[in-house]
Amino acid sequence: MRADAARNLDAVLRTGARLLARDPGTSIAAIAAAAGVDRRTVYRRFETREALMAAVHRAKLDACEKVVAEARLTEAPVMVALHQYAEGIIAVSRRWPLDVRQIQDEATAARLHRMTGQLDAFMDRAEREGVIRPGLPDRWARCLLIHLTNIASHEMPELATAQGADMVTRSLIAGLGPA
């Protein structure tokens, strides 16, 4: 792909993520205008708004999967992995604000399910290692982690990603840590 085409695609995907997060009914023409490209450029790549939304979801999941891999959830010390994950996911969520719970494509939904399973396994590890207290309802810690990162990402944009990760980590451990 030519450099200008790659830049245009990135601009369309990022702009699409931002505008579709605010209004899922945003037209391709509006996304193209906001991205600074001709709408025909967008239509050559994406036949429908739904196709564009699916591409944005795939791009966000690509970035999330990279964060999960870099956080080393299975081998890094739990607190280090937790902070790495939170910092990375906050950055990804700010760049790609579209809610992945809106995914309609089965293959992409399966990727999200696998990643969610990795987070559940990480939280099980945190419990086994005494970082999180035992006896919590299934998925509670993972759901709380996701909500905390969403708060830091979208409701507290003034926080730097590292500050947001600090708040997420402290809040999660203060709330769910050993009694």
N, C-alpha and C positions, 0 to 999 in steps of 0.2 A: 504494500500500500504506500502510495506517495506520502510525503511528509505533510503536505497541505490537506490531503484527504484524511489522514490520521488525525490532524488537528481539528478538522471540521467534525469528524465522527465523535471525538472526545467532547467537543463543545456541545454537540447535539445531545449526547448522552447525559452529560452533567446538567445542562439546562433542562432537559426533559425530566431528570430526576427531581430537580428543584421545583419546577412548575407542576409536574404531575403529583408531587407530594402535597402541594397546596390544593390542587383541583384535578382529580383524575379525569375530568372531562376536557382538559386543555387540548386545544386543536394542534395538529401538526404544524399548521401555518403559524400559530402563535409561538410554538417552540422554535421553529426555524427562525422567525424574526428575532426572538430574544437571543438566539445563538449566533445571530449575525450571518446566517446562510440563507440561500434561496430555498423555498419549500420543496422545489423539485429535487434538490440535493438530498433532502430528508426522504422524500418519497422513493427515490432510486434505491435507497438502502432499506427503508421500512414501508411496507405497503399500507399499514394501518397504525393507529395510535397504540393499539394493543400489542403489535409487533415491536414498536419502540419501547413500550413499557416492559415487555419481556426482556428486551436487550438490556435495559437499565437494571432490571432485577438480576440478570446474569452477571453484569459488571459489578454490582454490589456484592453478590455472593463470591465472585472471584476475589474481590478485595477482602472480604470476611474470612475466606478460607486461608488466604495468605496470612492474615493476622493470627488465626488459630495455629497455623504451622509455626510461625515465628515466636509465639508465646510459649511453645514447647510444654503444653499442658500435661503431658505424661511424664516428663523427666525433669523439668526445672523445679526448684523449690516452689511450693504452692503460692506463697505470697508474691514471689517474683513473677510467676506465670500469670497470676491474677492481675497484677498491676500492668504487665505487658499487654495482656488481652484487653483490659479496660481502656488503656491509652490508645491502642490500635483501633478498637471498635468505635471509640468516640470520634476519632479522625475519619474513619470510613463512613460513619453515620452522618457526619456533617457534610462530607463530600457527596454522599449518595443518600439524601434524606427520605427517599421513597420507602414505605413500610413493606418489608418482605412478606408480611402475612397476607398481602394481596396477590401473591404469586398464584398463577393459574396453570402454568406449564408443569406437567407431571415430572419431567426430568429435573427441572429446577427445584421443584418442591421436594423431590427426593434428596437433592443436595442439601437443602436446608434441614431436612430431617436428620441426615447424617451428621451435620455440624451440631445440631441440637443434642444429638446423642453423645458427641464428643464433650460438650459442656456438662451434660449430666454425669458422664464418667469422671470428669475433672472434679465436679462437686462431690462425688462419692469418694474420690481420692482425698479431697480436703477433709472430709469427715473421718476417714480412716486414719489420717495423720494428725487428727486432733485440732485442726484449724477451725472447723465448723462442728458444732455440737451434733451428736447423733439424735435420732428420733424425729427429725423434721419430716413433714409430709413429702412424698416423692415429688421431685421437680421444683420444690419450693425455693431452694437456693439458686438454681439456674434461672427461674422466672424472676426472682428478685434482682439477680445480677443484670439481666436484660433490661428490666425496668430502670434500675439505677443508671446504667449506661445511656439509656434513652433520655433520662432527665438531664444528665451531664451534657449530652450531645445537643439536645434541642431546646431545653428549657433554661439552660445556663450557658449560653454561647459565649458569655464574657470570660468563662474559665478557659485557661489554656488546656490542651489535652492532658498534660501531665497533672495539672491541678485537678481536673475532672477525675482522672484515674485515682488520684490520692483520695478524693472524696468518696468515690465508688468503693474502693478497697476498705477504707476506714468504716464506712457505713455498713457494708456487708459484714465485716468481721465484728463490729460492735453489736450488730443486731443478731448475728447467727453464731458468733464465736462461743467457745466454751463458757459455761455459766460461771 
